[in-house]
């Protein structure tokens, strides 16, 4: 998965659209502080399983383990042939509804 990348100039331009008088040094200081803050959080990868229910479209991710989920990278379903089928990600929160529902 590719990350969205911005140069300092692009970030400066976007900040100045909202705050026209923001100095370049101030924006760079904010970027540096954000990078420091991001480094404070550890990245943890968790794996989980859920039993599928016929006709159920949505499944909760909360399993009472005190883990906050902020991004789901991949979802696969084990079919009756013991093969994992990868479920594609939806972009822009577009929920695809088919005529079979």
FENHUQUI-V576304 format. One record per residue. RES is the residue in one letter. SS is DSSP state (H for helix, E for strand, L for the rest). PSI is psi as a letter, one per 20 degrees, with the letter a starting at -180 (999 if undefined). BURIAL is I if it has 16 or more other ideal C-beta (glycine too) atoms within 10 Angstrom, else O. Layout:
res->RES ss->SS psi->PSI burial->BURIAL
res->RES ss->SS psi->PSI burial->BURIAL
This chain:
res->X ss->L psi->p burial->O
res->X ss->L psi->p burial->O
res->X ss->L psi->q burial->O
res->X ss->L psi->p burial->O
res->X ss->L psi->p burial->O
res->X ss->L psi->q burial->O
res->X ss->L psi->r burial->O
res->X ss->H psi->h burial->O
res->X ss->H psi->g burial->O
res->X ss->H psi->g burial->O
res->X ss->H psi->g burial->O
res->X ss->H psi->g burial->I
res->X ss->H psi->g burial->O
res->X ss->H psi->h burial->O
res->X ss->H psi->g burial->I
res->X ss->H psi->i burial->O
res->X ss->H psi->h burial->O
res->X ss->H psi->h burial->O
res->X ss->L psi->n burial->O
res->X ss->L psi->h burial->O
res->X ss->L psi->j burial->O
res->X ss->L psi->p burial->O
res->X ss->L psi->q burial->O
res->X ss->H psi->g burial->O
res->X ss->H psi->h burial->O
res->X ss->H psi->g burial->O
res->X ss->H psi->g burial->I
res->X ss->H psi->h burial->O
res->X ss->H psi->g burial->O
res->X ss->H psi->g burial->O
res->X ss->H psi->g burial->O
res->X ss->H psi->g burial->O
res->X ss->H psi->h burial->O
res->X ss->H psi->g burial->O
res->X ss->H psi->h burial->O
res->X ss->H psi->g burial->O
res->X ss->H psi->h burial->O
res->X ss->H psi->h burial->O
res->X ss->L psi->i burial->O
res->X ss->L psi->i burial->O
res->X ss->L psi->p burial->O
res->X ss->L psi->q burial->O
res->X ss->L psi->p burial->O
res->X ss->L psi->p burial->O
res->X ss->L psi->p burial->O
res->X ss->L psi->q burial->O
res->X ss->L psi->q burial->O
res->X ss->L psi->r burial->O
res->X ss->L psi->q burial->O
res->X ss->L psi->q burial->O
res->X ss->L psi->p burial->O
res->X ss->L psi->q burial->O
res->X ss->L psi->p burial->O
res->X ss->L psi->p burial->O
res->X ss->L psi->i burial->O
res->X ss->L psi->p burial->O
res->X ss->L psi->h burial->O
res->X ss->L psi->q burial->O
res->X ss->L psi->p burial->O
res->X ss->L psi->q burial->O
res->X ss->L psi->i burial->O
res->X ss->L psi->p burial->O
res->X ss->L psi->j burial->O
res->X ss->L psi->k burial->O
res->X ss->L psi->j burial->O
res->X ss->L psi->k burial->O
res->X ss->L psi->p burial->O
res->X ss->L psi->p burial->O
res->X ss->L psi->p burial->O
res->X ss->L psi->i burial->O
res->X ss->L psi->p burial->O
res->X ss->L psi->p burial->O
res->X ss->L psi->h burial->O
res->X ss->L psi->q burial->O
res->X ss->E psi->p burial->O
res->X ss->E psi->q burial->O
res->X ss->E psi->p burial->O
res->X ss->E psi->o burial->O
res->X ss->L psi->a burial->O
res->X ss->L psi->i burial->O
res->X ss->L psi->j burial->O
res->X ss->L psi->k burial->O
res->X ss->L psi->p burial->O
res->X ss->E psi->p burial->O
res->X ss->E psi->p burial->O
res->X ss->E psi->p burial->O
res->X ss->E psi->p burial->O
res->X ss->L psi->q burial->O
res->X ss->L psi->q burial->O
res->X ss->L psi->p burial->O
res->X ss->L psi->q burial->O
res->X ss->L psi->k burial->O
res->X ss->L psi->k burial->O
res->X ss->L psi->o burial->O
res->X ss->L psi->o burial->O
res->X ss->L psi->o burial->O
res->X ss->L psi->p burial->O
res->X ss->L psi->r burial->O
res->X ss->L psi->i burial->O
res->X ss->L psi->i burial->O
res->X ss->L psi->999 burial->O
